[in-house]
Structure formats: C-alpha cells, structure tokens
Amino acid sequence: MLVLGIESSCDETGMALYSSDAGGVLLAHALHSQVSMHADYGGVVPELASRDHIRRVVPLLRKVLADSGRSLAELDAVAYTQGPGLAGALLVGAAFAEALATALGVPTVPVHHLEGHLLSPLLSRRPPSFPFVALLVSGGHSQLMRVSGVGEYELMGETLDDAAGEAFDKTAKLLGLGYPGGPALAALADRGRPGLVKLPRPMLQSGNLDFSFSGLKTAVLTKVRERLTLSDQQRADIARGFQDAIVEVLVSKALRAVKVSGLKQLVVAGGVGANRELRRQLDAQVARTGIAVFYPEFEFCTDNGAMIALAGALRLQAGGACSKPAGAFAVRPRWPLTTS
C-alpha cells in the first residue's frame, strides 16, 4: 500500500511517500520551512503561511514522486493533517489532498497532527513497540499520553498554561533572540554557566502529571528587569537556568508517568524533543532504571509529511479511511487528541 502524506498545519509544508509493504518503508520525503519568511515578523503570520503552502504543494509532490521513482497512478491513499493548526494553512493541505484523491479515485485519511508526532518514532532505525508512554512537547502542546495502539490514547497529564515550546519562544524574545526562539535559546544556553541563575521548577512537587510554564517565563522577566543591561554572558546564564528548569520538570514528570503506567518504554516526540539537553538528561536517568527511551530522528521532530504518511498508513491498516460524501471535507483547528 502506497500512501502520500501532506502536512500543512502551520509554517512548514511537508510531503512524503510511505509504503506499508515489507514491514513499512519511507520512500521519500520533502519539506519546505517558512522560517525565513516569518522571521521579520517575530512569529508566524497565518495569511502568509497559507499563501506559501499553496505555492509549495505541487513542487513538493513532484519532488517526492521523482525521488521515489513512483507515479501518481500508484497511490493507494492520500493522508493529510486535518488539525489542529491554523485554519487557513490546514485548508490548503486538506483541499489539495481531497482534490487529488478524488481525481485518482483513492481514499483519503484525515490525520490528527499530534498523532503524527506520537507515532513518528516508529520511523526510526530503533522504533518502540506498543504500548508506551509518550512525552509530547512542542510549541503548542505539552502532554503525557499512554499509547496502547494506533488511535488508543489516554491523557495522563498536560500543561495548564504555556506549553514548553511556547515558553522557550517567549523567553527567547525576553532575551532579545530572533524567531524561531526555541533553537536560538538552546544554542545560547550552551554557553551559559550551570547553577548560576536560580529559577523555579513549576509543579515539580505537585503530585500529579500536569505542567505549568507561564510562571517560569515570568521569573525570567523578573531576572531581566533586575538589570538595566545584560551582557552576553548574563543572557547565556539566564538561558541556561531557564533550560535546566524546564528539562528537570519534563524529565521528572515523564519518568513519574512511566512508573505510574507500569510500562517500560518512553517515547519523546515534538519539536522540543530535538533539544539535546533534554535527551542527555533523559538518557542519563533511564540508564539507571531499566526504562527504554525512544526519539524520532532529528529531521522528524518538527512538522513533516513523513509522520502524516505513516499515521495515514497505520490508520488504513486499522480500517480508518475517510467515509464521506464526494467533495465534502472539513478541517479542525482545535481538536483534542483523545477525541480522534
């Protein structure tokens, strides 16, 4: 079965071809990032994002077909991100996918964006098996999920306010860093001195698996306002203190979730899953516990078409093709994963 995956939920246009034959293989994938376009505005401009997706979908489709040596006639299904995300951006991918599938006479598979992230480690050279606990950390979401199988997701804990990635981006702005702020802050933190800037660990001792990061961002604002000017080293020290605080909370809660679940596998997914300090700390902790931790390849941590193609193929195998009147479709900008 050959599945085309289309991702257009925010500021990256992704396209991929995945074959479920021979145990499953990613044949080709391509990605266009809009980072440089949005950098001048300090964040994503939804209308510009939507227009850029329109320009990219056809060239990216041609590229993955050429790279894989396959043709449109060989497609068995088209999967696309139905939500959550920016409404206009989602509509571009959904409309293109539905039109293409109608022309080819193949089914469509609407995919939850976060499901794509949760399943993305299955594309790795060392994939996990079901069931596992997933720490999903991105710009818009920080959640702990028990994943028993495709479509079987139980929420164990989530953020009460800012997600981890959102806190990274907002703190980066406080420190005068550009967009995207998360990677820039992580790079600055590498030059910071550990333990010099003390910041709170929100909800670390809450007794539950929820998160809260808005107060941490406010604590950074207080540190910044304590000085009229900040030297480069002082900014790096604050970045290091901030990153260390978030990483400690994420690691502690994730390991607690694994313990509560009784499972022995932990998956880390989403954009913040690419943070090297988070991976280093988790690897160090699980080495003493017997827990196995799994990450997506770095190229699949951020939004991409490969995870959508994979999720679509797995949904099809589970009988999840879309059943609807011809030409009818909708996007879901807000869509809790547990209701998918």
C-alpha positions in Angstrom: 0.0 0.0 0.0 1.5 3.4 -1.1 0.3 6.4 0.9 1.0 10.1 0.2 1.3 12.2 3.4 0.7 16.0 3.4 1.4 18.3 6.3 0.4 22.0 6.3 -0.8 22.8 9.8 1.4 25.8 10.4 4.6 27.1 8.8 6.1 24.0 7.2 4.9 22.3 4.1 5.7 18.6 4.2 5.2 15.8 1.6 6.1 12.2 1.9 5.5 8.7 0.4 5.3 5.7 2.7 4.9 2.1 1.6 3.4 -0.3 4.2 4.8 -3.3 2.2 7.7 -5.3 3.5 7.2 -4.1 7.1 6.9 -0.4 6.1 9.4 1.9 4.5 9.6 5.7 3.9 10.3 6.0 0.2 10.8 9.8 0.0 10.0 13.0 1.9 10.5 16.7 1.3 9.9 19.8 3.5 9.8 23.5 2.9 10.2 25.7 6.0 8.8 29.2 6.1 11.1 30.3 9.0 12.9 33.0 6.9 9.7 34.5 5.7 8.2 34.8 9.2 11.4 35.9 10.9 10.8 39.6 10.0 7.6 39.5 11.9 8.9 37.7 15.0 6.3 34.8 14.6 4.0 33.1 12.2 1.7 35.3 10.1 -1.3 33.0 9.3 -2.3 34.5 6.0 1.3 34.5 4.7 1.6 30.8 5.8 -1.5 29.8 3.9 -0.3 31.5 0.7 3.1 29.9 0.9 1.6 26.4 1.3 -0.3 27.0 -1.9 2.9 27.7 -3.7 4.8 24.7 -2.3 2.4 21.7 -2.5 2.8 20.9 -6.2 6.6 21.3 -6.4 7.0 19.1 -3.3 4.7 16.5 -4.7 6.7 16.3 -7.9 9.9 16.0 -5.8 8.8 13.1 -3.7 7.5 11.3 -6.8 10.7 11.8 -8.6 12.9 10.9 -5.6 10.9 7.7 -5.0 10.6 6.7 -8.7 6.8 6.3 -8.2 3.9 7.8 -10.1 0.5 9.3 -9.1 -1.2 6.3 -10.6 0.4 4.0 -8.0 -1.0 5.9 -5.0 -3.4 3.9 -2.8 -4.4 6.7 -0.5 -3.7 10.3 0.5 -3.3 11.2 4.1 -3.3 14.8 5.3 -3.3 16.8 8.5 -6.9 17.7 9.4 -6.0 19.5 12.6 -5.1 21.0 15.0 -3.4 24.1 13.5 -4.0 27.3 11.6 -7.3 27.1 9.8 -6.2 28.6 6.5 -3.0 26.5 6.4 -4.9 23.3 7.2 -7.4 24.1 4.4 -4.6 24.3 1.8 -3.4 20.8 2.6 -6.9 19.3 3.0 -8.3 20.8 -0.2 -5.2 19.7 -2.2 -5.4 16.2 -0.7 -9.1 15.7 -1.3 -9.0 17.0 -4.9 -6.0 14.8 -5.7 -7.6 11.7 -4.1 -10.9 12.4 -6.0 -9.1 12.7 -9.3 -7.2 9.4 -8.6 -10.2 7.6 -7.2 -8.4 6.7 -3.9 -9.5 7.2 -0.3 -8.3 10.0 2.0 -7.2 9.6 5.6 -7.5 12.8 7.7 -4.8 12.6 10.4 -4.5 14.3 13.8 -1.3 16.3 13.8 -0.3 15.2 17.3 -1.0 11.6 16.4 1.7 12.0 13.7 4.1 13.3 16.3 3.3 10.5 18.7 3.9 7.8 16.0 7.0 9.5 14.4 9.5 7.4 16.4 8.2 4.4 14.5 10.1 5.8 11.6 13.4 5.5 13.5 16.0 2.8 13.0 15.2 1.7 16.5 11.4 2.0 16.9 9.4 1.4 20.0 6.5 -1.1 20.2 3.1 -0.7 21.7 2.2 0.1 24.5 4.4 3.0 25.6 4.2 6.4 27.5 4.7 9.4 25.3 6.0 12.8 26.3 4.7 15.1 23.6 6.5 18.5 23.8 6.1 21.1 21.1 5.3 24.8 20.6 1.6 24.4 21.3 1.4 21.2 23.4 3.0 19.6 26.4 1.3 16.3 27.3 1.9 12.9 28.7 0.0 10.1 27.0 -0.4 6.4 27.4 -0.3 5.0 23.9 -1.7 1.5 23.7 -2.0 1.3 19.9 -3.0 3.4 16.9 -5.9 5.5 18.0 -5.7 4.3 21.6 -4.5 7.3 23.6 -5.1 8.1 27.2 -4.2 11.6 28.5 -2.1 11.3 31.7 -1.1 14.9 32.2 -0.9 18.2 30.3 0.1 21.8 30.6 -2.3 24.2 32.4 -1.0 27.2 30.5 2.0 27.7 28.3 3.5 24.7 26.5 7.2 24.0 26.9 7.9 25.2 23.3 5.8 28.3 23.8 7.7 29.1 27.0 11.0 28.7 25.1 9.8 31.1 22.3 8.5 33.7 24.8 11.7 33.6 26.9 13.8 33.9 23.8 12.0 37.2 23.0 12.7 38.4 26.5 16.4 37.8 25.9 16.3 39.6 22.5 16.6 36.5 20.4 15.1 36.1 16.9 12.5 33.7 15.5 12.3 30.8 16.0 13.2 31.4 19.6 13.4 27.8 20.9 16.5 26.7 19.0 18.2 30.1 19.5 17.7 29.9 23.2 19.0 26.3 23.4 22.1 27.4 21.5 22.6 30.4 23.9 22.1 28.1 26.9 25.1 26.0 25.7 27.3 29.0 26.6 25.7 29.6 30.0 27.2 28.6 33.3 25.1 25.9 35.2 23.6 26.7 38.5 24.4 30.4 38.4 20.8 31.6 37.7 18.3 30.0 40.0 14.7 29.7 38.6 11.7 27.8 39.9 10.7 24.3 38.9 6.9 24.8 38.4 4.7 21.9 39.7 7.7 19.7 40.2 6.2 18.5 43.5 2.5 18.8 42.6 1.9 15.1 42.9 0.3 14.9 39.5 1.5 14.8 35.9 0.4 18.2 34.8 2.7 21.1 33.8 2.8 24.8 34.1 5.4 27.0 32.4 4.0 30.5 32.3 5.4 31.3 35.8 8.8 30.3 34.7 8.7 32.8 31.9 7.6 35.5 34.4 10.6 34.5 36.6 12.9 35.1 33.7 11.2 38.5 33.0 12.0 39.4 36.7 15.7 38.5 36.2 15.9 40.6 33.1 14.3 43.6 34.8 16.8 43.4 37.7 19.4 44.8 35.4 19.4 47.8 33.1 21.5 46.0 30.6 22.6 42.4 30.2 26.0 41.2 29.0 26.2 38.3 26.5 27.3 36.1 29.3 24.5 37.1 31.6 22.0 36.4 28.8 23.6 33.0 28.3 23.4 32.2 32.1 19.7 33.1 32.2 19.1 30.9 29.1 20.9 28.1 30.8 19.0 28.5 34.0 15.7 28.5 32.1 16.5 25.4 30.0 17.7 23.5 33.0 14.4 24.3 34.9 12.2 23.1 32.0 14.3 20.0 31.4 14.2 19.0 35.0 10.4 19.3 35.1 9.9 17.4 31.9 12.3 14.6 32.8 10.8 14.2 36.3 7.2 14.1 35.1 8.0 11.8 32.2 9.7 9.2 34.5 6.9 9.5 37.0 4.3 8.8 34.2 6.3 5.7 33.2 6.3 4.5 36.8 2.6 5.1 37.2 1.8 3.3 34.0 3.8 0.2 34.8 5.3 0.3 31.3 9.0 0.2 30.4 9.0 2.3 27.2 9.1 6.1 26.9 8.7 8.0 23.7 9.7 11.7 23.3 8.1 13.5 20.4 7.5 17.0 19.1 9.8 19.9 18.3 11.2 20.2 21.9 12.1 16.6 21.6 15.0 17.7 19.5 16.5 19.6 22.5 19.9 17.9 23.1 19.9 18.7 26.9 16.5 17.1 27.3 17.8 14.0 25.5 21.0 14.0 27.5 19.3 14.2 30.9 16.7 11.6 30.0 19.3 9.2 28.7 21.3 9.6 31.9 18.2 9.0 34.1 16.8 6.0 32.3 20.2 4.3 32.2 19.7 3.6 36.0 16.0 2.5 35.7 15.8 -0.1 33.0 13.4 2.1 31.0 13.9 2.3 27.3 13.6 5.8 25.7 12.9 6.4 22.1 13.2 9.6 20.0 12.3 10.5 16.4 15.2 11.2 14.1 16.0 14.9 14.4 14.5 15.6 10.9 11.2 14.2 12.1 10.9 16.1 15.4 9.5 19.2 13.7 6.4 19.1 11.5 6.8 16.9 8.4 4.9 14.9 5.9 6.6 11.6 6.8 4.8 11.3 10.1 1.5 12.1 8.4 2.1 9.4 5.7 3.0 6.9 8.4 0.0 7.7 10.6 -2.3 7.5 7.5 -0.9 4.1 6.5 -1.4 2.8 10.0 -4.9 4.2 10.2 -5.7 2.5 6.8 -4.5 -0.8 8.1 -6.8 -0.4 11.1 -9.8 0.4 8.8 -9.6 4.2 9.2 -10.2 5.5 5.6 -12.4 8.6 5.5 -16.0 7.8 4.6 -18.0 10.9 3.5 -19.9 12.4 0.5 -17.7 13.1 -2.5 -16.1 16.6 -2.3 -17.0 17.1 1.4 -14.3 17.7 3.9 -13.5 19.9 6.9 -10.5 21.0 9.0 -10.3 21.0 12.8 -8.1 23.9 14.1 -8.9 22.8 17.6 -9.0 19.1 18.2 -8.2 17.2 21.4 -6.2 14.0 20.5 -8.2 11.8 22.8 -11.3 12.5 20.7 -9.7 11.5 17.4 
